[in-house]
Amino acid sequence: MVVFEPHKSKPISDFHAELMFEFPNLPTQLFDYYILRTARIMAKNGHLFRCRSRIMTQPNVTRYRLVAPACTEIEDIISAYRHDCCGDERVTRCFTPPVGSCLCDRSKIWYDDEESTLHIEGNREGIYYLDVSLMPATDACELPEILYEKYFDTLMLGTKAAILLIAGRPWSNIRNGTAFRVEFYNKLAEDTVDASRHKMLGSVKMNFGRVL
Protein backbone atom coordinates (compact mmCIF):
# COMPACT_ATOMS: atom_id res chain seq x y z
CA MET A 1 0.00 0.00 0.00
CA VAL A 2 1.29 3.47 -0.93
CA VAL A 3 0.22 6.52 1.05
CA PHE A 4 1.19 10.12 0.24
CA GLU A 5 1.19 12.72 2.96
CA PRO A 6 -1.54 15.35 2.46
CA HIS A 7 -0.61 18.62 0.80
CA LYS A 8 -2.48 21.87 0.31
CA SER A 9 -3.22 23.41 -3.06
CA LYS A 10 -4.72 26.58 -4.49
CA PRO A 11 -6.79 27.17 -7.64
CA ILE A 12 -4.76 28.69 -10.47
CA SER A 13 -7.20 31.61 -10.43
CA ASP A 14 -5.72 32.64 -7.05
CA PHE A 15 -2.51 33.52 -8.91
CA HIS A 16 -4.23 35.89 -11.37
CA ALA A 17 -4.35 39.18 -9.44
CA GLU A 18 -0.86 40.49 -10.22
CA LEU A 19 -1.09 39.48 -13.87
CA MET A 20 -4.52 41.12 -14.25
CA PHE A 21 -3.02 44.37 -12.92
CA GLU A 22 -0.16 44.33 -15.45
CA PHE A 23 -2.09 42.82 -18.38
CA PRO A 24 -5.69 44.01 -17.86
CA ASN A 25 -6.81 43.25 -21.40
CA LEU A 26 -5.64 39.64 -21.63
CA PRO A 27 -7.98 36.66 -21.13
CA THR A 28 -7.54 34.67 -17.94
CA GLN A 29 -7.17 31.48 -20.02
CA LEU A 30 -3.83 32.86 -21.20
CA PHE A 31 -2.79 33.40 -17.59
CA ASP A 32 -3.76 29.83 -16.72
CA TYR A 33 -1.67 28.38 -19.53
CA TYR A 34 1.52 30.29 -18.75
CA ILE A 35 1.22 30.03 -14.98
CA LEU A 36 0.93 26.26 -15.30
CA ARG A 37 3.76 26.04 -17.82
CA THR A 38 6.04 28.10 -15.57
CA ALA A 39 5.09 26.05 -12.50
CA ARG A 40 6.06 22.86 -14.35
CA ILE A 41 9.44 24.36 -15.32
CA MET A 42 10.05 25.29 -11.69
CA ALA A 43 9.10 21.84 -10.45
CA LYS A 44 11.20 20.05 -13.06
CA ASN A 45 14.32 22.22 -12.76
CA GLY A 46 14.22 22.97 -9.07
CA HIS A 47 12.37 20.07 -7.39
CA LEU A 48 10.56 22.74 -5.36
CA PHE A 49 7.45 20.72 -4.57
CA ARG A 50 8.29 17.69 -2.46
CA CYS A 51 6.04 15.20 -0.77
CA ARG A 52 6.68 12.16 1.44
CA SER A 53 5.25 8.78 0.54
CA ARG A 54 5.02 5.73 2.80
CA ILE A 55 5.05 2.22 1.37
CA MET A 56 4.28 -0.88 3.41
CA THR A 57 6.15 -3.63 1.58
CA GLN A 58 5.51 -7.35 1.45
CA PRO A 59 8.04 -10.20 1.31
CA ASN A 60 9.15 -11.12 -2.23
CA VAL A 61 7.08 -8.32 -3.83
CA THR A 62 9.35 -6.04 -5.85
CA ARG A 63 6.91 -3.87 -7.85
CA TYR A 64 4.60 -1.26 -6.35
CA ARG A 65 2.19 1.02 -8.12
CA LEU A 66 3.21 4.62 -7.33
CA VAL A 67 0.56 7.08 -8.52
CA ALA A 68 0.97 10.77 -7.79
CA PRO A 69 -1.67 12.72 -5.82
CA ALA A 70 -4.44 14.48 -7.75
CA CYS A 71 -3.36 17.23 -10.18
CA THR A 72 0.34 16.21 -9.98
CA GLU A 73 2.89 13.99 -11.69
CA ILE A 74 5.96 12.30 -10.19
CA GLU A 75 9.11 14.05 -11.35
CA ASP A 76 11.77 12.17 -9.39
CA ILE A 77 12.55 10.14 -6.27
CA ILE A 78 14.76 12.41 -4.14
CA SER A 79 15.65 9.95 -1.38
CA ALA A 80 14.42 6.76 0.25
CA TYR A 81 14.64 5.14 3.67
CA ARG A 82 13.54 1.80 5.04
CA HIS A 83 12.31 1.44 8.60
CA ASP A 84 12.20 -1.95 10.29
CA CYS A 85 13.03 -3.50 13.65
CA CYS A 86 16.68 -2.55 13.18
CA GLY A 87 15.90 1.16 12.71
CA ASP A 88 16.21 3.44 9.67
CA GLU A 89 18.40 2.52 6.71
CA ARG A 90 19.07 4.69 3.70
CA VAL A 91 18.14 3.04 0.42
CA THR A 92 20.20 3.42 -2.74
CA ARG A 93 18.26 5.28 -5.44
CA CYS A 94 19.01 4.23 -9.01
CA PHE A 95 18.05 6.02 -12.21
CA THR A 96 18.05 2.74 -14.13
CA PRO A 97 17.57 -0.86 -13.03
CA PRO A 98 20.81 -2.18 -11.45
CA VAL A 99 22.47 -4.85 -13.59
CA GLY A 100 24.65 -7.61 -12.16
CA SER A 101 24.91 -6.04 -8.72
CA CYS A 102 25.20 -7.99 -5.51
CA LEU A 103 22.57 -6.61 -3.18
CA CYS A 104 23.79 -8.33 -0.01
CA ASP A 105 20.40 -7.91 1.60
CA ARG A 106 20.38 -4.16 0.98
CA SER A 107 17.69 -2.41 -0.99
CA LYS A 108 17.91 -0.56 -4.27
CA ILE A 109 14.99 1.25 -5.88
CA TRP A 110 14.14 2.82 -9.21
CA TYR A 111 11.01 4.34 -10.66
CA ASP A 112 9.51 3.45 -14.05
CA ASP A 113 7.55 6.55 -15.05
CA GLU A 114 5.97 4.86 -18.06
CA GLU A 115 4.31 2.24 -15.85
CA SER A 116 4.07 4.43 -12.70
CA THR A 117 5.82 1.59 -10.90
CA LEU A 118 8.39 1.64 -8.12
CA HIS A 119 10.82 -1.30 -8.22
CA ILE A 120 12.44 -2.41 -4.97
CA GLU A 121 15.17 -5.05 -5.04
CA GLY A 122 16.71 -6.69 -2.01
CA ASN A 123 13.30 -6.18 -0.49
CA ARG A 124 12.40 -7.15 3.05
CA GLU A 125 9.09 -6.66 4.71
CA GLY A 126 8.90 -3.26 6.34
CA ILE A 127 8.03 0.37 5.76
CA TYR A 128 9.73 2.52 3.13
CA TYR A 129 9.64 6.32 3.17
CA LEU A 130 10.20 8.14 -0.11
CA ASP A 131 10.83 11.84 -0.58
CA VAL A 132 9.24 12.47 -3.97
CA SER A 133 9.56 15.49 -6.25
CA LEU A 134 6.20 16.31 -7.85
CA MET A 135 5.14 18.64 -10.63
CA PRO A 136 1.69 19.95 -11.60
CA ALA A 137 -0.04 17.80 -14.19
CA THR A 138 -0.51 19.21 -17.69
CA ASP A 139 -4.26 19.53 -17.07
CA ALA A 140 -4.05 20.72 -13.46
CA CYS A 141 -6.50 23.37 -12.32
CA GLU A 142 -4.79 23.72 -8.92
CA LEU A 143 -1.19 24.32 -7.89
CA PRO A 144 0.69 23.36 -4.71
CA GLU A 145 0.18 26.00 -2.04
CA ILE A 146 3.95 26.33 -1.57
CA LEU A 147 4.15 28.03 -4.98
CA TYR A 148 1.87 30.75 -3.61
CA GLU A 149 3.27 31.01 -0.10
CA LYS A 150 7.00 30.71 -0.82
CA TYR A 151 7.79 30.86 -4.53
CA PHE A 152 5.15 33.31 -5.80
CA ASP A 153 7.66 35.96 -6.94
CA THR A 154 9.62 33.42 -8.96
CA LEU A 155 6.43 32.09 -10.55
CA MET A 156 5.32 35.59 -11.53
CA LEU A 157 8.71 36.43 -13.05
CA GLY A 158 8.60 33.36 -15.28
CA THR A 159 4.97 33.87 -16.25
CA LYS A 160 5.44 37.55 -17.15
CA ALA A 161 8.53 36.69 -19.17
CA ALA A 162 6.63 34.06 -21.15
CA ILE A 163 3.72 36.44 -21.87
CA LEU A 164 5.96 39.33 -22.93
CA LEU A 165 8.00 37.06 -25.22
CA ILE A 166 4.96 35.95 -27.24
CA ALA A 167 5.81 37.27 -30.69
CA GLY A 168 3.61 39.57 -32.74
CA ARG A 169 1.16 40.64 -30.03
CA PRO A 170 0.27 44.19 -28.94
CA TRP A 171 1.74 43.48 -25.51
CA SER A 172 4.95 41.83 -26.79
CA ASN A 173 8.13 43.30 -25.33
CA ILE A 174 11.27 41.36 -26.14
CA ARG A 175 13.56 43.56 -24.06
CA ASN A 176 11.52 43.38 -20.85
CA GLY A 177 10.60 39.75 -21.45
CA THR A 178 14.25 38.75 -21.81
CA ALA A 179 15.17 40.66 -18.64
CA PHE A 180 12.35 38.94 -16.72
CA ARG A 181 13.44 35.54 -18.04
CA VAL A 182 17.05 36.06 -16.89
CA GLU A 183 15.82 37.19 -13.47
CA PHE A 184 13.45 34.21 -13.33
CA TYR A 185 16.19 31.64 -13.88
CA ASN A 186 18.50 33.39 -11.40
CA LYS A 187 15.74 33.36 -8.78
CA LEU A 188 14.91 29.74 -9.60
CA ALA A 189 18.54 28.78 -9.02
CA GLU A 190 18.38 30.39 -5.55
CA ASP A 191 15.10 28.62 -4.77
CA THR A 192 16.59 25.31 -5.89
CA VAL A 193 19.48 25.65 -3.46
CA ASP A 194 17.04 26.64 -0.71
CA ALA A 195 14.84 23.61 -1.40
CA SER A 196 17.81 21.22 -1.43
CA ARG A 197 19.05 22.53 1.93
CA HIS A 198 15.70 22.68 3.73
CA LYS A 199 16.50 19.63 5.88
CA MET A 200 20.05 20.76 6.61
CA LEU A 201 19.13 24.03 8.31
CA GLY A 202 19.39 24.31 12.07
CA SER A 203 21.69 25.37 14.86
CA VAL A 204 25.38 25.06 14.11
CA LYS A 205 28.11 24.95 16.76
CA MET A 206 31.51 26.09 15.57
CA ASN A 207 34.83 25.90 17.41
CA PHE A 208 37.25 28.60 16.32
CA GLY A 209 40.03 27.41 18.62
CA ARG A 210 41.77 29.23 21.40
CA VAL A 211 41.68 33.00 21.65
CA LEU A 212 45.16 34.29 22.41
C-alpha positions in Angstrom: 0.0 0.0 0.0 1.3 3.5 -0.9 0.2 6.5 1.1 1.2 10.1 0.2 1.2 12.7 3.0 -1.5 15.3 2.5 -0.6 18.6 0.8 -2.5 21.9 0.3 -3.2 23.4 -3.1 -4.7 26.6 -4.5 -6.8 27.2 -7.6 -4.8 28.7 -10.5 -7.2 31.6 -10.4 -5.7 32.6 -7.1 -2.5 33.5 -8.9 -4.2 35.9 -11.4 -4.4 39.2 -9.4 -0.9 40.5 -10.2 -1.1 39.5 -13.9 -4.5 41.1 -14.3 -3.0 44.4 -12.9 -0.2 44.3 -15.5 -2.1 42.8 -18.4 -5.7 44.0 -17.9 -6.8 43.3 -21.4 -5.6 39.6 -21.6 -8.0 36.7 -21.1 -7.5 34.7 -17.9 -7.2 31.5 -20.0 -3.8 32.9 -21.2 -2.8 33.4 -17.6 -3.8 29.8 -16.7 -1.7 28.4 -19.5 1.5 30.3 -18.8 1.2 30.0 -15.0 0.9 26.3 -15.3 3.8 26.0 -17.8 6.0 28.1 -15.6 5.1 26.0 -12.5 6.1 22.9 -14.4 9.4 24.4 -15.3 10.0 25.3 -11.7 9.1 21.8 -10.4 11.2 20.1 -13.1 14.3 22.2 -12.8 14.2 23.0 -9.1 12.4 20.1 -7.4 10.6 22.7 -5.4 7.4 20.7 -4.6 8.3 17.7 -2.5 6.0 15.2 -0.8 6.7 12.2 1.4 5.3 8.8 0.5 5.0 5.7 2.8 5.1 2.2 1.4 4.3 -0.9 3.4 6.2 -3.6 1.6 5.5 -7.3 1.5 8.0 -10.2 1.3 9.2 -11.1 -2.2 7.1 -8.3 -3.8 9.4 -6.0 -5.8 6.9 -3.9 -7.8 4.6 -1.3 -6.3 2.2 1.0 -8.1 3.2 4.6 -7.3 0.6 7.1 -8.5 1.0 10.8 -7.8 -1.7 12.7 -5.8 -4.4 14.5 -7.8 -3.4 17.2 -10.2 0.3 16.2 -10.0 2.9 14.0 -11.7 6.0 12.3 -10.2 9.1 14.1 -11.4 11.8 12.2 -9.4 12.5 10.1 -6.3 14.8 12.4 -4.1 15.6 10.0 -1.4 14.4 6.8 0.2 14.6 5.1 3.7 13.5 1.8 5.0 12.3 1.4 8.6 12.2 -2.0 10.3 13.0 -3.5 13.6 16.7 -2.5 13.2 15.9 1.2 12.7 16.2 3.4 9.7 18.4 2.5 6.7 19.1 4.7 3.7 18.1 3.0 0.4 20.2 3.4 -2.7 18.3 5.3 -5.4 19.0 4.2 -9.0 18.1 6.0 -12.2 18.0 2.7 -14.1 17.6 -0.9 -13.0 20.8 -2.2 -11.5 22.5 -4.8 -13.6 24.7 -7.6 -12.2 24.9 -6.0 -8.7 25.2 -8.0 -5.5 22.6 -6.6 -3.2 23.8 -8.3 0.0 20.4 -7.9 1.6 20.4 -4.2 1.0 17.7 -2.4 -1.0 17.9 -0.6 -4.3 15.0 1.2 -5.9 14.1 2.8 -9.2 11.0 4.3 -10.7 9.5 3.5 -14.0 7.6 6.6 -15.0 6.0 4.9 -18.1 4.3 2.2 -15.9 4.1 4.4 -12.7 5.8 1.6 -10.9 8.4 1.6 -8.1 10.8 -1.3 -8.2 12.4 -2.4 -5.0 15.2 -5.0 -5.0 16.7 -6.7 -2.0 13.3 -6.2 -0.5 12.4 -7.1 3.0 9.1 -6.7 4.7 8.9 -3.3 6.3 8.0 0.4 5.8 9.7 2.5 3.1 9.6 6.3 3.2 10.2 8.1 -0.1 10.8 11.8 -0.6 9.2 12.5 -4.0 9.6 15.5 -6.3 6.2 16.3 -7.9 5.1 18.6 -10.6 1.7 20.0 -11.6 0.0 17.8 -14.2 -0.5 19.2 -17.7 -4.3 19.5 -17.1 -4.0 20.7 -13.5 -6.5 23.4 -12.3 -4.8 23.7 -8.9 -1.2 24.3 -7.9 0.7 23.4 -4.7 0.2 26.0 -2.0 4.0 26.3 -1.6 4.1 28.0 -5.0 1.9 30.7 -3.6 3.3 31.0 -0.1 7.0 30.7 -0.8 7.8 30.9 -4.5 5.1 33.3 -5.8 7.7 36.0 -6.9 9.6 33.4 -9.0 6.4 32.1 -10.5 5.3 35.6 -11.5 8.7 36.4 -13.1 8.6 33.4 -15.3 5.0 33.9 -16.2 5.4 37.5 -17.1 8.5 36.7 -19.2 6.6 34.1 -21.2 3.7 36.4 -21.9 6.0 39.3 -22.9 8.0 37.1 -25.2 5.0 36.0 -27.2 5.8 37.3 -30.7 3.6 39.6 -32.7 1.2 40.6 -30.0 0.3 44.2 -28.9 1.7 43.5 -25.5 4.9 41.8 -26.8 8.1 43.3 -25.3 11.3 41.4 -26.1 13.6 43.6 -24.1 11.5 43.4 -20.9 10.6 39.7 -21.4 14.2 38.8 -21.8 15.2 40.7 -18.6 12.4 38.9 -16.7 13.4 35.5 -18.0 17.0 36.1 -16.9 15.8 37.2 -13.5 13.4 34.2 -13.3 16.2 31.6 -13.9 18.5 33.4 -11.4 15.7 33.4 -8.8 14.9 29.7 -9.6 18.5 28.8 -9.0 18.4 30.4 -5.6 15.1 28.6 -4.8 16.6 25.3 -5.9 19.5 25.6 -3.5 17.0 26.6 -0.7 14.8 23.6 -1.4 17.8 21.2 -1.4 19.0 22.5 1.9 15.7 22.7 3.7 16.5 19.6 5.9 20.1 20.8 6.6 19.1 24.0 8.3 19.4 24.3 12.1 21.7 25.4 14.9 25.4 25.1 14.1 28.1 25.0 16.8 31.5 26.1 15.6 34.8 25.9 17.4 37.2 28.6 16.3 40.0 27.4 18.6 41.8 29.2 21.4 41.7 33.0 21.7 45.2 34.3 22.4 
